[in-house]
Amino acid sequence: MFVPCKIVEEKLKLILAEDLGLGDITASTVIPPNLQVKAEVIAKENGVAAGIEEATILAEALGLTVKAQVNDGEGIKNKQVLMQIVGDAQTILAAERTLLNLLSRMCGIATQTRMLTDQLQKANAKAKIASTRKSAPGLLYFDKKAVTIGGGDPHRLHLDDMVLIKDNHIAIVGNVEEAIRKAKSKASFAKKIEVEVTTTEDALKAAQAGADIVMLDNFSPQKAKATSEALAKAGFGRVLLEVSGGITSKNLLEYAAAQVDVISMGELTHSVKALDISLEIIKDR
């Protein structure tokens, strides 16, 4: 994923502005202006680094000097220094929480994603972990990038990425085949068509109607495997098969054994456990 630095900077400034309000009243009343200090951002548990680039962009946009000690995607350990920041004390303290929130969340997402992808690799599974659009408002880019850093697939970034026909679309249109027909008649050839189904019968109908990807929604591992076998038997083995709903680290390998191509998990982003990270002032310069 690549977005020009200045665009990322604008996103980060908006997040910071929400936290600042009309200014950090504590820093401005307790800390003297123009005081130069050094701070370290420190991991307090093991994980995977993510958000280092974004934290650097934010700090440098505020006139601070940053020296990153790790790169995004690298493993990090408890008590490891992730980055050093030098500059105005009031500015560092005003930006502290925004910077840490971003780093903690992105590291948490990348850490969880890496753990799950490692499980699949060790099991020699062909499936790939993917995220969903169940992200915190305003943080979609950062969440998706963290998944990518952790070795997962971002799936759709926006609604214009692909056609994804879900249950409510089908409920309005009437049936799977008609929904796919409409999509194929209007969507660009460059856009893939994915269909969410809840039965093996509808999975076969979707493949027959020309879906590129079939998403098995809330299937058990056993039902997912049976559907995969039914599609292969019917000659639709080249259709990509995705499973979603109710998938956790505990049953991940059961779904992988169903010979699916994609395992999408909302928990990567909607209920992420943030990595514990702190910022400590070291000394006056």
C-alpha positions in Angstrom: 0.0 0.0 0.0 1.3 3.4 -0.9 -0.2 6.8 -0.3 1.9 10.0 -0.8 3.4 11.2 2.5 1.5 14.5 2.4 -1.9 12.8 2.2 -1.0 10.5 5.1 0.2 13.6 6.9 -3.2 15.3 6.4 -5.1 12.2 7.7 -2.9 12.2 10.8 -3.3 15.9 11.4 -7.1 15.5 11.5 -6.8 12.8 14.1 -4.4 14.9 16.2 -6.7 17.9 15.9 -9.6 15.9 17.3 -7.6 15.1 20.4 -6.1 18.6 20.8 -9.3 20.6 20.8 -8.1 24.2 21.4 -4.8 23.1 22.8 -3.1 21.0 25.5 -3.9 23.0 28.6 -1.8 20.8 30.8 1.4 21.0 28.7 1.0 24.8 28.2 0.5 25.5 31.9 3.1 23.1 33.4 5.8 22.9 30.8 7.8 26.1 29.8 7.8 27.0 26.1 10.7 26.2 23.8 12.1 23.5 26.1 13.9 20.9 24.1 13.8 17.3 25.3 14.4 13.8 24.2 11.8 11.0 24.3 11.8 7.3 23.6 8.9 5.2 22.4 9.2 1.8 24.0 7.4 -1.5 23.5 6.2 -3.2 26.7 5.5 -6.5 25.1 6.6 -8.6 22.2 4.9 -8.2 18.8 5.3 -6.9 15.2 6.2 -3.3 14.4 3.6 -1.3 12.4 2.9 2.4 12.2 6.5 3.4 12.5 6.3 5.2 9.2 3.0 7.0 10.1 4.3 8.0 13.6 7.4 9.4 12.0 5.4 11.4 9.5 3.2 12.8 12.3 6.2 13.8 14.5 8.1 15.3 11.7 5.1 17.3 10.5 5.1 18.9 14.0 8.7 19.9 13.7 10.1 17.1 15.8 13.2 15.0 14.9 12.7 11.3 14.8 15.1 8.4 14.7 13.4 5.1 14.1 15.0 2.1 15.7 12.9 -0.5 13.9 11.2 -0.9 10.5 7.6 -1.8 9.9 7.2 -5.6 9.8 10.1 -6.4 12.1 9.6 -8.4 15.2 9.9 -6.3 18.4 10.5 -7.3 22.0 9.4 -6.2 25.4 11.4 -3.1 26.6 12.7 -2.5 23.0 13.1 1.2 21.9 11.1 1.7 18.7 11.9 5.3 18.1 13.6 8.3 19.6 12.0 11.8 19.3 13.8 15.1 20.0 12.1 18.5 20.0 9.8 20.9 21.8 8.5 19.3 25.0 5.0 20.9 24.8 4.7 19.5 21.2 5.8 16.0 22.1 3.4 15.8 25.1 0.5 17.2 23.0 1.0 14.6 20.3 1.9 11.7 22.7 -1.5 10.0 22.9 -2.3 10.3 19.2 1.0 8.9 18.3 0.8 6.0 20.8 -2.8 5.2 19.9 -1.8 4.9 16.3 1.3 2.7 17.0 -0.4 0.5 19.6 -3.4 -0.2 17.3 -1.3 -0.8 14.2 1.2 -3.0 16.0 -1.6 -5.0 17.6 -3.3 -5.6 14.2 0.0 -6.6 12.6 1.0 -8.9 15.5 -2.3 -10.8 15.4 -2.2 -11.0 11.6 1.4 -12.4 11.7 0.4 -15.0 14.3 -2.4 -16.2 12.1 -0.5 -16.2 8.9 2.3 -18.1 10.6 -0.2 -20.8 11.7 -1.3 -21.2 8.1 2.2 -21.4 6.7 3.2 -24.0 9.3 0.2 -26.1 8.3 1.1 -25.7 4.6 -2.4 -24.3 4.0 -3.1 -22.5 0.7 -5.5 -20.1 2.3 -4.6 -16.5 2.9 -5.8 -14.3 5.9 -7.8 -11.2 4.9 -9.3 -8.4 6.8 -12.8 -7.0 6.4 -14.3 -3.4 6.3 -15.1 -3.7 10.0 -12.8 -1.0 11.0 -12.9 2.1 13.3 -14.2 5.1 11.3 -11.4 7.2 10.1 -8.8 4.5 10.6 -9.5 2.3 7.6 -6.2 3.1 5.8 -4.1 2.5 8.9 -5.9 -0.7 9.8 -5.6 -2.1 6.3 -2.0 -1.2 6.1 -1.3 -2.9 9.4 -2.9 -6.1 8.1 -0.7 -5.9 5.1 2.4 -5.4 7.2 1.4 -8.5 9.2 1.3 -10.6 6.1 -2.4 -10.6 5.5 -4.5 -9.4 2.6 -6.4 -6.1 2.9 -9.4 -7.4 0.9 -11.6 -4.4 -0.2 -10.2 -1.0 0.7 -13.3 0.8 -0.5 -16.8 0.1 -1.9 -15.5 0.9 -5.4 -12.8 -1.8 -5.4 -15.1 -4.7 -6.5 -18.7 -5.9 -6.7 -19.6 -7.7 -3.5 -23.1 -8.9 -3.5 -24.4 -9.6 0.0 -27.6 -10.9 1.5 -29.4 -7.5 1.5 -28.6 -7.0 -2.1 -30.0 -10.4 -2.9 -33.1 -9.8 -0.7 -33.9 -6.7 -2.8 -33.1 -8.1 -6.2 -34.7 -11.5 -5.6 -32.1 -14.1 -6.2 -28.4 -14.8 -6.6 -28.5 -15.2 -10.4 -30.4 -12.0 -11.1 -28.0 -10.0 -8.8 -25.0 -11.4 -10.7 -26.7 -10.7 -14.1 -27.2 -7.1 -13.2 -23.7 -6.7 -11.9 -22.1 -8.3 -15.1 -24.2 -6.0 -17.3 -23.2 -2.8 -15.6 -19.9 -3.2 -13.9 -16.6 -2.7 -15.6 -14.7 -5.7 -16.9 -11.9 -4.7 -14.6 -14.0 -5.3 -11.4 -14.3 -8.8 -9.9 -17.7 -10.0 -8.8 -18.0 -11.7 -5.4 -21.2 -13.2 -3.9 -22.0 -13.9 -0.3 -24.0 -17.1 0.1 -25.4 -19.1 3.0 -26.0 -22.4 1.4 -24.1 -24.8 -0.9 -26.9 -24.6 -3.4 -26.5 -20.8 -3.7 -22.7 -21.3 -3.9 -23.2 -23.5 -7.0 -25.7 -21.0 -8.5 -23.3 -18.1 -8.0 -20.5 -20.0 -9.7 -22.8 -21.1 -12.5 -23.9 -17.4 -13.0 -20.3 -16.3 -13.4 -19.1 -15.1 -10.0 -15.4 -14.7 -9.7 -15.4 -15.3 -5.9 -17.9 -17.0 -3.7 -18.0 -16.1 0.0 -19.3 -18.8 2.4 -20.9 -16.8 5.2 -21.0 -18.4 8.6 -20.4 -21.9 7.3 -19.0 -24.5 9.7 -15.6 -26.0 8.6 -17.4 -29.2 7.6 -20.0 -27.4 5.5 -17.3 -25.3 3.9 -15.4 -28.4 2.9 -18.5 -30.0 1.5 -19.2 -26.9 -0.5 -15.6 -26.7 -1.8 -15.9 -30.3 -2.9 -19.3 -29.7 -4.5 -17.9 -26.8 -6.5 -14.9 -28.8 -7.7 -17.1 -31.7 -8.7 -19.3 -29.4 -10.7 -16.3 -28.0 -12.6 -16.0 -24.7 -10.7 -12.8 -25.5 -9.0 -11.2 -22.3 -10.4 -13.7 -20.0 -8.6 -12.0 -18.4 -5.6 -13.6 -19.5 -2.3 -13.7 -17.3 0.7 -15.0 -18.1 4.2 -16.1 -15.5 6.7 -18.0 -15.4 10.0 -17.2 -17.0 13.3 -13.6 -17.7 12.5 -11.0 -17.4 15.3 -7.5 -18.4 16.0 -8.8 -21.6 17.6 -10.7 -22.9 14.6 -8.6 -21.3 11.8 -6.8 -24.5 10.8 -10.2 -26.3 10.6 -11.3 -23.8 8.0 -8.0 -23.9 6.2 -8.4 -27.7 5.9 -11.7 -27.0 3.9 -9.4 -26.1 1.0 -10.6 -22.5 0.7 -8.6 -19.7 -0.8 -9.3 -16.8 1.6 -10.2 -16.6 5.3 -11.5 -13.2 6.2 -11.7 -12.2 9.8 -13.4 -9.1 11.2 -11.6 -9.6 14.5 -8.3 -8.4 13.0 -9.6 -4.9 13.1 -13.0 -4.6 14.9 -11.7 -6.0 18.2 -8.0 -5.7 18.0 -5.9 -6.0 21.1 -3.5 -3.0 21.1 0.1 -3.7 21.8 1.3 -2.0 25.0 3.6 0.9 24.0 4.7 3.9 26.0 6.5 7.2 25.5 9.1 8.2 28.1 10.9 11.5 28.4 14.6 10.7 28.8 16.3 14.1 29.6 16.5 17.7 28.7 18.9 18.3 25.8 
